[in-house]
Amino acid sequence: MAQENPIPSDALFFLAVLEYEGRDNPDKALAYLESIPASHQHYERSLIFRIHLLHQKNEREAARELCLSAMTLFPKQPEFRIIMAEMHEFEKEYQKALDVLLQTTGMWPENTTVLYRLGLIYDRMGHRDQAMIMMEKVISKDPEHADALNYLGYTLAEQGRDLERAQLLIESALQVKPDNGYFIDSLAWVYFKQGKNKKAWREIKRAVQLVDSDPVIWEHYGDIARAIGFIIEARKGYANSLELEGDNAQQVRTKLNSLGRTR
């Protein structure tokens, strides 16, 4: 009996993408990816994809082991170290993520992706000042790094300081990604902090049209609506936020209950 013709190596990666994105079949996608030889041009990409799929399938230990192997195979590539840090972050192992990123930053001090991830980990750990320093470093190297611009602008707005610069930072982020609902929420929030409630209301309505599954954005919607006197809309914002079970649920519930006593 004749042996079936093997699938050409060039096709394996694209078949894996088709199985995963088009047919929602991660197991078949993994099988294709595992068949890609180490000598192939898509091998590095296939490893990244495999780690992602294993992690998604809750095969966390296998994902980490593969990532460690990839770090050894590609010592001059920071991507696998970033992925390792992200996996630690997912497990709320923030110190381990920080250790990986600090080592990675030492190897690639100019890499803005590494610096940005380091800033986010500092934020997760409650080290907001260090996070801000990292984000400032990112935009000094890449003035169009939209996520870092937004982080800085939103954080300044949250802290109620340097609001003019906060607005400029967020507007710069929106020039790069004009339809990003999170950035539009940030703009609404800085307007709100400036007392520009009508502008804030206009922008927060845009934000929830683009991102309707974020409890913080819906809380902002409620806060801005309440400030203007739109009590029905405020209830809607707080109720939607509570349905999404955010970390701030108790405070949101208190706000919603206070509206119930409003005449």
Residue frames as qw, qx, qy, qz and C-alpha x, y, z in Angstrom:
[[0.000, 0.888, 0.459, 0.000, 0.00, 0.00, 0.00],
 [0.413, 0.515, -0.026, 0.751, 1.41, 3.35, -1.00],
 [0.339, -0.430, -0.447, 0.707, 2.27, 5.80, 1.79],
 [0.119, 0.917, 0.379, 0.010, 0.21, 8.99, 1.84],
 [0.448, 0.537, -0.060, 0.712, 2.03, 12.07, 0.67],
 [0.399, -0.460, -0.449, 0.654, 3.18, 14.11, 3.68],
 [0.077, 0.957, 0.281, -0.005, 1.89, 17.65, 4.06],
 [0.534, 0.518, -0.132, 0.655, 4.52, 20.14, 2.88],
 [0.457, -0.335, -0.442, 0.695, 6.17, 21.94, 5.78],
 [0.032, 0.105, 0.102, 0.989, 5.21, 25.31, 4.31],
 [0.444, -0.403, -0.492, -0.631, 1.53, 24.43, 4.66],
 [0.507, -0.310, -0.752, 0.284, 1.56, 23.14, 8.23],
 [0.131, -0.195, -0.382, 0.894, 1.53, 26.50, 10.00],
 [0.330, 0.000, -0.213, -0.920, -1.30, 27.84, 7.88],
 [0.569, -0.253, -0.730, -0.282, -3.32, 24.66, 8.35],
 [0.375, -0.283, -0.680, 0.563, -2.88, 25.07, 12.10],
 [0.100, 0.131, 0.129, -0.978, -4.22, 28.64, 11.89],
 [0.481, -0.112, -0.522, -0.695, -7.17, 27.38, 9.85],
 [0.539, -0.286, -0.791, 0.046, -8.00, 24.66, 12.37],
 [0.278, -0.299, -0.554, 0.726, -7.78, 27.02, 15.31],
 [0.130, 0.261, 0.080, -0.953, -9.41, 30.17, 13.95],
 [0.450, 0.076, -0.479, -0.750, -11.72, 28.69, 11.34],
 [0.686, -0.152, -0.662, -0.261, -12.77, 25.40, 12.91],
 [0.505, -0.625, 0.325, -0.499, -12.13, 25.95, 16.62],
 [0.987, -0.056, -0.148, 0.031, -10.07, 22.78, 16.79],
 [0.149, -0.867, 0.468, -0.080, -7.00, 23.47, 18.94],
 [0.786, -0.274, 0.549, 0.070, -6.01, 19.80, 19.16],
 [0.784, 0.480, 0.298, 0.257, -5.72, 19.46, 15.38],
 [0.205, 0.947, -0.167, 0.184, -3.92, 22.80, 15.27],
 [0.488, -0.704, 0.516, -0.005, -1.39, 21.53, 17.81],
 [0.865, 0.045, 0.471, 0.168, -0.85, 18.37, 15.79],
 [0.607, 0.739, 0.096, 0.277, 0.03, 20.40, 12.71],
 [0.062, -0.934, 0.301, -0.179, 2.32, 22.70, 14.68],
 [0.698, -0.504, 0.507, 0.040, 4.17, 19.79, 16.27],
 [0.857, 0.283, 0.359, 0.236, 4.96, 18.49, 12.78],
 [0.337, 0.925, -0.131, 0.117, 6.85, 21.62, 11.76],
 [0.858, 0.021, -0.193, 0.476, 10.59, 20.79, 11.70],
 [0.451, -0.741, -0.076, 0.492, 13.03, 22.89, 13.74],
 [0.448, -0.117, 0.400, 0.791, 14.84, 23.89, 10.56],
 [0.197, 0.655, 0.609, 0.401, 11.75, 25.53, 9.05],
 [0.131, 0.339, -0.014, 0.932, 11.30, 29.29, 8.77],
 [0.507, -0.532, -0.202, -0.647, 8.00, 29.12, 10.70],
 [0.649, -0.167, -0.693, 0.267, 9.38, 27.06, 13.58],
 [0.163, -0.005, -0.451, 0.878, 9.78, 29.99, 15.99],
 [0.451, -0.128, -0.094, -0.878, 6.24, 31.21, 15.21],
 [0.715, -0.176, -0.619, -0.272, 4.96, 27.66, 15.64],
 [0.457, -0.107, -0.695, 0.545, 6.45, 27.48, 19.12],
 [0.139, -0.027, 0.252, -0.957, 4.74, 30.73, 20.14],
 [0.628, -0.107, -0.347, -0.688, 1.45, 29.38, 18.78],
 [0.670, -0.118, -0.731, 0.047, 1.92, 26.03, 20.55],
 [0.227, -0.052, -0.608, 0.759, 2.61, 27.70, 23.89],
 [0.365, -0.047, 0.037, -0.929, -0.52, 29.82, 23.46],
 [0.709, -0.105, -0.506, -0.480, -2.67, 26.79, 22.65],
 [0.569, -0.091, -0.755, 0.311, -1.31, 24.69, 25.51],
 [0.039, -0.030, -0.474, 0.879, -1.93, 27.51, 27.95],
 [0.510, -0.058, -0.155, -0.844, -5.44, 28.00, 26.60],
 [0.754, -0.102, -0.600, -0.248, -6.12, 24.27, 27.06],
 [0.629, -0.684, 0.215, -0.300, -5.06, 24.60, 30.73],
 [0.939, 0.018, -0.113, 0.325, -1.96, 22.50, 30.06],
 [0.112, -0.981, 0.146, -0.067, 0.01, 25.12, 31.96],
 [0.647, -0.550, 0.469, 0.244, 3.02, 23.01, 32.92],
 [0.731, 0.281, 0.478, 0.398, 3.49, 21.82, 29.34],
 [0.289, 0.915, 0.146, 0.239, 3.25, 25.41, 28.14],
 [0.322, -0.898, 0.296, 0.052, 5.93, 26.53, 30.59],
 [0.748, -0.262, 0.520, 0.317, 8.25, 23.65, 29.72],
 [0.633, 0.544, 0.391, 0.388, 7.93, 24.41, 26.02],
 [0.069, 0.985, 0.000, 0.156, 8.56, 28.08, 26.68],
 [0.542, -0.712, 0.405, 0.190, 11.71, 27.28, 28.66],
 [0.754, 0.078, 0.517, 0.397, 12.94, 25.11, 25.78],
 [0.431, 0.796, 0.280, 0.319, 12.23, 27.93, 23.35],
 [0.215, -0.962, 0.167, 0.035, 14.18, 30.39, 25.53],
 [0.646, -0.436, 0.530, 0.335, 17.18, 28.06, 25.21],
 [0.657, 0.369, 0.538, 0.377, 16.72, 27.54, 21.47],
 [0.275, 0.751, 0.239, 0.550, 16.30, 31.26, 20.76],
 [0.532, -0.487, -0.336, 0.605, 18.44, 33.04, 23.37],
 [0.218, -0.069, 0.131, 0.965, 18.58, 36.24, 21.32],
 [0.250, -0.457, -0.534, -0.666, 14.80, 36.60, 21.10],
 [0.128, -0.123, 0.552, -0.815, 12.96, 38.35, 23.97],
 [0.594, -0.170, -0.342, -0.709, 9.51, 37.10, 22.90],
 [0.706, -0.193, -0.681, -0.018, 9.63, 33.83, 24.82],
 [0.306, -0.077, -0.581, 0.750, 10.74, 35.56, 28.01],
 [0.321, -0.084, 0.034, -0.943, 7.83, 37.98, 27.65],
 [0.701, -0.171, -0.526, -0.451, 5.46, 35.04, 27.17],
 [0.565, -0.131, -0.726, 0.370, 6.87, 33.35, 30.28],
 [0.033, -0.027, -0.399, 0.916, 6.26, 36.53, 32.28],
 [0.510, -0.113, -0.222, -0.823, 2.72, 36.74, 30.93],
 [0.696, -0.187, -0.679, -0.141, 2.02, 33.17, 32.03],
 [0.372, -0.141, -0.639, 0.658, 3.27, 33.97, 35.53],
 [0.191, -0.031, 0.118, -0.974, 1.10, 37.08, 35.52],
 [0.605, -0.186, -0.512, -0.581, -1.94, 35.04, 34.50],
 [0.683, -0.272, -0.660, 0.155, -1.37, 32.84, 37.56],
 [0.344, -0.901, -0.012, -0.265, -0.95, 35.98, 39.71],
 [0.831, -0.279, -0.010, 0.481, 2.68, 34.99, 40.31],
 [0.207, 0.974, 0.024, 0.091, 3.70, 38.61, 40.06],
 [0.409, -0.772, 0.443, 0.200, 7.09, 38.32, 41.71],
 [0.704, -0.013, 0.618, 0.349, 8.10, 35.55, 39.30],
 [0.490, 0.762, 0.348, 0.240, 6.88, 37.65, 36.38],
 [0.083, -0.984, 0.154, 0.042, 8.84, 40.62, 37.70],
 [0.603, -0.509, 0.535, 0.302, 12.01, 38.54, 38.05],
 [0.679, 0.319, 0.552, 0.365, 11.74, 37.33, 34.45],
 [0.319, 0.891, 0.238, 0.220, 11.11, 40.83, 33.11],
 [0.290, -0.905, 0.265, 0.161, 13.91, 42.45, 35.12],
 [0.647, -0.254, 0.599, 0.398, 16.32, 39.88, 33.70],
 [0.554, 0.554, 0.523, 0.335, 14.90, 40.46, 30.22],
 [0.077, 0.995, 0.068, 0.011, 15.21, 44.23, 30.57],
 [0.470, -0.698, 0.428, 0.329, 18.86, 43.79, 31.46],
 [0.600, 0.029, 0.664, 0.445, 19.36, 41.92, 28.19],
 [0.244, 0.524, 0.538, 0.613, 17.21, 44.21, 26.03],
 [0.183, -0.467, -0.396, 0.769, 17.19, 47.63, 27.75],
 [0.135, 0.223, -0.248, -0.933, 15.84, 49.41, 24.66],
 [0.154, -0.265, -0.878, -0.368, 12.97, 47.02, 23.95],
 [0.329, -0.190, 0.126, -0.917, 9.75, 48.95, 24.55],
 [0.750, -0.224, -0.488, -0.386, 7.60, 45.82, 24.68],
 [0.640, -0.125, -0.632, 0.418, 9.67, 44.51, 27.58],
 [0.106, 0.081, -0.347, 0.928, 9.64, 47.88, 29.34],
 [0.512, -0.245, -0.186, -0.802, 5.87, 48.18, 28.90],
 [0.780, -0.247, -0.563, -0.120, 5.25, 44.70, 30.32],
 [0.479, -0.037, -0.563, 0.672, 7.53, 45.54, 33.23],
 [0.168, -0.185, 0.138, -0.958, 5.48, 48.67, 33.88],
 [0.687, -0.271, -0.368, -0.566, 2.28, 46.64, 33.92],
 [0.724, -0.182, -0.625, 0.226, 3.72, 44.17, 36.42],
 [0.210, 0.056, -0.431, 0.876, 4.78, 47.00, 38.70],
 [0.437, -0.229, -0.090, -0.865, 1.19, 48.25, 38.46],
 [0.766, -0.235, -0.544, -0.249, -0.24, 44.81, 39.31],
 [0.633, -0.137, -0.577, 0.497, 2.02, 44.71, 42.37],
 [0.293, -0.884, -0.351, 0.102, 0.84, 48.12, 43.53],
 [0.510, -0.395, 0.123, 0.754, 4.10, 49.89, 42.71],
 [0.390, 0.840, 0.377, 0.002, 2.42, 52.70, 40.79],
 [0.071, -0.908, 0.259, 0.322, 5.38, 55.11, 40.91],
 [0.408, -0.352, 0.741, 0.400, 7.71, 52.53, 39.37],
 [0.516, 0.492, 0.686, 0.146, 5.07, 51.70, 36.77],
 [0.234, 0.948, 0.141, -0.166, 4.86, 55.36, 35.79],
 [0.239, -0.722, 0.515, 0.395, 8.65, 55.56, 35.48],
 [0.499, 0.005, 0.800, 0.335, 8.64, 52.58, 33.11],
 [0.424, 0.716, 0.552, 0.060, 5.84, 54.03, 30.99],
 [0.046, 0.945, -0.123, -0.300, 7.64, 57.37, 30.76],
 [0.362, -0.473, 0.690, 0.410, 10.71, 55.46, 29.59],
 [0.534, 0.352, 0.742, 0.199, 8.61, 53.67, 26.95],
 [0.350, 0.876, 0.331, -0.001, 7.23, 56.88, 25.42],
 [0.161, -0.842, 0.345, 0.384, 10.67, 58.51, 25.54],
 [0.359, -0.253, 0.798, 0.413, 11.86, 55.72, 23.23],
 [0.072, 0.334, 0.807, 0.481, 8.61, 55.38, 21.26],
 [0.164, 0.135, 0.226, -0.951, 6.44, 58.53, 21.39],
 [0.598, 0.023, -0.353, -0.719, 3.66, 56.69, 19.53],
 [0.242, -0.055, -0.954, 0.167, 3.38, 53.75, 21.93],
 [0.420, -0.447, -0.307, -0.728, -0.37, 54.11, 22.34],
 [0.728, -0.448, -0.519, -0.009, -0.83, 51.78, 25.31],
 [0.539, -0.195, -0.357, 0.738, 1.87, 53.50, 27.35],
 [0.028, -0.259, -0.087, -0.962, 0.48, 56.92, 26.44],
 [0.572, -0.481, -0.410, -0.523, -2.97, 55.84, 27.57],
 [0.705, -0.351, -0.526, 0.320, -1.64, 54.28, 30.78],
 [0.353, -0.042, -0.247, 0.901, 0.12, 57.50, 31.74],
 [0.209, -0.301, -0.197, -0.909, -2.82, 59.72, 30.82],
 [0.652, -0.461, -0.497, -0.339, -5.42, 57.60, 32.59],
 [0.656, -0.294, -0.503, 0.479, -3.28, 57.21, 35.70],
 [0.173, 0.069, -0.149, 0.971, -2.75, 60.96, 35.95],
 [0.424, -0.375, -0.316, -0.761, -6.51, 61.46, 35.57],
 [0.717, -0.405, -0.568, -0.003, -7.21, 58.89, 38.28],
 [0.550, -0.252, -0.383, 0.699, -4.80, 60.72, 40.56],
 [0.008, -0.930, -0.366, 0.037, -6.38, 64.05, 39.67],
 [0.353, -0.727, 0.210, 0.550, -3.08, 65.68, 38.77],
 [0.139, -0.391, 0.576, 0.705, -1.51, 67.26, 35.71],
 [0.581, 0.467, 0.626, -0.231, -4.84, 66.91, 33.90],
 [0.422, 0.791, -0.179, -0.405, -3.80, 69.01, 30.92],
 [0.061, 0.516, -0.827, -0.215, -0.90, 66.66, 30.21],
 [0.461, 0.097, 0.863, -0.181, -3.15, 63.67, 30.88],
 [0.605, 0.643, 0.294, -0.367, -5.52, 64.88, 28.16],
 [0.330, 0.751, -0.475, -0.318, -2.66, 65.42, 25.71],
 [0.192, -0.335, 0.921, 0.046, -1.28, 61.93, 26.37],
 [0.534, 0.309, 0.755, -0.221, -4.65, 60.28, 25.82],
 [0.533, 0.754, 0.044, -0.381, -5.31, 62.32, 22.69],
 [0.135, 0.642, -0.708, -0.263, -1.91, 61.19, 21.38],
 [0.362, -0.051, 0.929, -0.057, -2.88, 57.57, 22.04],
 [0.561, 0.556, 0.525, -0.317, -6.13, 58.11, 20.14],
 [0.356, 0.744, -0.352, -0.442, -4.25, 59.50, 17.16],
 [0.013, 0.367, -0.915, -0.165, -2.60, 56.07, 16.90],
 [0.072, -0.256, -0.962, -0.053, -5.73, 54.03, 17.71],
 [0.243, -0.142, -0.025, -0.959, -8.74, 56.30, 17.13],
 [0.708, -0.237, -0.366, -0.556, -11.38, 53.61, 17.67],
 [0.441, 0.024, -0.813, 0.379, -10.00, 52.09, 20.86],
 [0.487, -0.677, -0.412, -0.367, -12.86, 52.05, 23.36],
 [0.693, -0.477, -0.315, 0.439, -10.54, 51.92, 26.37],
 [0.384, 0.022, 0.023, 0.923, -8.70, 55.03, 25.21],
 [0.196, -0.528, -0.357, -0.745, -12.00, 56.82, 24.59],
 [0.636, -0.642, -0.428, 0.019, -13.04, 55.89, 28.13],
 [0.595, -0.269, -0.177, 0.736, -9.79, 57.45, 29.36],
 [0.118, 0.284, 0.196, 0.931, -10.59, 60.64, 27.47],
 [0.449, -0.641, -0.439, -0.441, -14.07, 60.70, 29.00],
 [0.693, -0.534, -0.376, 0.304, -12.54, 60.22, 32.43],
 [0.447, -0.098, -0.076, 0.886, -10.04, 63.06, 32.09],
 [0.136, -0.466, -0.312, -0.817, -12.84, 65.35, 30.88],
 [0.607, -0.627, -0.464, -0.153, -14.86, 64.29, 33.93],
 [0.653, -0.383, -0.272, 0.594, -11.94, 65.05, 36.23],
 [0.249, 0.102, 0.105, 0.957, -11.65, 68.47, 34.57],
 [0.210, 0.469, 0.506, -0.693, -15.33, 69.14, 35.23],
 [0.313, 0.280, -0.461, -0.782, -16.16, 69.04, 31.51],
 [0.513, 0.088, 0.791, -0.322, -19.15, 66.78, 32.06],
 [0.696, 0.567, 0.111, -0.426, -20.86, 67.29, 28.69],
 [0.426, 0.629, -0.630, -0.163, -17.70, 66.33, 26.82],
 [0.205, -0.284, 0.911, -0.219, -17.22, 63.42, 29.22],
 [0.661, 0.269, 0.549, -0.434, -20.77, 62.21, 28.55],
 [0.652, 0.630, -0.228, -0.355, -20.26, 62.36, 24.79],
 [0.295, 0.554, -0.779, -0.017, -17.09, 60.28, 24.99],
 [0.344, -0.163, 0.866, -0.325, -18.30, 57.71, 27.53],
 [0.763, 0.370, 0.289, -0.444, -21.30, 56.95, 25.30],
 [0.603, 0.616, -0.475, -0.176, -18.86, 56.23, 22.49],
 [0.029, -0.480, 0.854, -0.197, -16.75, 54.07, 24.79],
 [0.563, 0.009, 0.737, -0.373, -19.57, 51.73, 25.84],
 [0.777, 0.509, -0.015, -0.371, -20.60, 51.30, 22.21],
 [0.515, 0.608, -0.604, -0.001, -17.11, 49.99, 21.47],
 [0.315, 0.157, -0.867, 0.353, -16.49, 48.09, 24.73],
 [0.614, -0.421, -0.123, -0.656, -19.64, 46.88, 26.47],
 [0.891, -0.210, -0.402, 0.025, -18.04, 44.20, 28.65],
 [0.467, 0.230, -0.470, 0.713, -15.82, 46.20, 30.99],
 [0.402, -0.699, -0.571, 0.152, -17.14, 46.91, 34.51],
 [0.365, -0.419, -0.108, 0.825, -14.90, 49.96, 35.02],
 [0.034, 0.136, 0.427, 0.893, -16.12, 51.65, 31.85],
 [0.333, -0.590, -0.641, -0.362, -19.73, 51.09, 32.89],
 [0.451, -0.616, -0.421, 0.490, -18.95, 52.50, 36.34],
 [0.229, -0.186, 0.138, 0.945, -17.51, 55.58, 34.65],
 [0.144, -0.394, -0.615, -0.667, -20.70, 55.77, 32.58],
 [0.426, -0.675, -0.602, 0.028, -22.72, 55.77, 35.80],
 [0.430, -0.479, -0.214, 0.735, -20.52, 58.36, 37.50],
 [0.120, -0.014, 0.306, 0.944, -20.67, 60.77, 34.56],
 [0.255, -0.502, -0.653, -0.506, -24.42, 60.30, 34.09],
 [0.450, -0.656, -0.535, 0.285, -25.00, 60.94, 37.79],
 [0.341, -0.329, -0.053, 0.879, -22.90, 64.12, 37.68],
 [0.057, -0.151, -0.438, -0.884, -25.05, 65.47, 34.83],
 [0.460, 0.081, 0.413, -0.782, -28.28, 64.41, 36.52],
 [0.665, 0.153, -0.540, -0.493, -29.19, 61.56, 34.18],
 [0.523, -0.355, 0.657, -0.411, -30.31, 59.24, 36.98],
 [0.929, 0.208, 0.181, -0.247, -31.84, 56.54, 34.77],
 [0.694, 0.601, -0.373, 0.132, -28.63, 56.34, 32.75],
 [0.094, -0.623, 0.673, -0.387, -26.58, 56.29, 35.95],
 [0.785, -0.154, 0.489, -0.348, -28.59, 53.30, 37.18],
 [0.896, 0.433, -0.062, -0.080, -28.00, 51.60, 33.85],
 [0.398, 0.695, -0.546, 0.247, -24.25, 52.15, 34.11],
 [0.311, -0.483, 0.705, -0.417, -23.94, 50.86, 37.65],
 [0.875, 0.037, 0.346, -0.336, -26.25, 47.89, 37.01],
 [0.825, 0.518, -0.226, 0.010, -24.25, 46.85, 33.96],
 [0.156, 0.664, -0.651, 0.333, -21.02, 47.20, 35.92],
 [0.578, -0.325, 0.618, -0.422, -22.37, 44.95, 38.68],
 [0.935, 0.244, 0.098, -0.237, -23.47, 42.30, 36.18],
 [0.678, 0.593, -0.399, 0.168, -19.87, 42.09, 34.97],
 [0.860, -0.487, -0.087, 0.128, -18.64, 41.40, 38.54],
 [0.453, 0.685, -0.306, 0.482, -15.65, 43.72, 38.62],
 [0.547, -0.031, -0.574, 0.608, -13.22, 44.14, 41.49],
 [0.021, -0.099, 0.243, -0.965, -14.98, 47.34, 42.53],
 [0.316, -0.425, -0.752, -0.394, -18.43, 45.76, 42.84],
 [0.343, -0.561, -0.624, 0.423, -19.09, 46.76, 46.46],
 [0.113, -0.368, -0.041, 0.922, -18.42, 50.43, 45.76],
 [0.182, -0.103, -0.587, -0.782, -20.57, 50.29, 42.62],
 [0.337, -0.495, -0.797, -0.076, -23.42, 48.68, 44.58],
 [0.244, -0.531, -0.420, 0.694, -23.22, 51.50, 47.13],
 [0.029, 0.196, -0.255, -0.947, -23.46, 54.06, 44.34],
 [0.277, -0.265, -0.747, -0.543, -26.45, 52.28, 42.82],
 [0.335, -0.545, -0.733, 0.231, -28.22, 52.05, 46.16],
 [0.148, -0.418, -0.211, 0.871, -27.69, 55.76, 46.76],
 [0.161, -0.035, -0.482, -0.861, -29.51, 56.48, 43.49],
 [0.307, -0.430, -0.833, -0.165, -32.48, 54.55, 44.82],
 [0.263, -0.627, -0.519, 0.518, -32.88, 57.19, 47.50],
 [0.138, -0.133, 0.197, 0.962, -32.58, 60.05, 45.02],
 [0.295, 0.666, 0.613, -0.307, -35.82, 61.98, 44.40]]
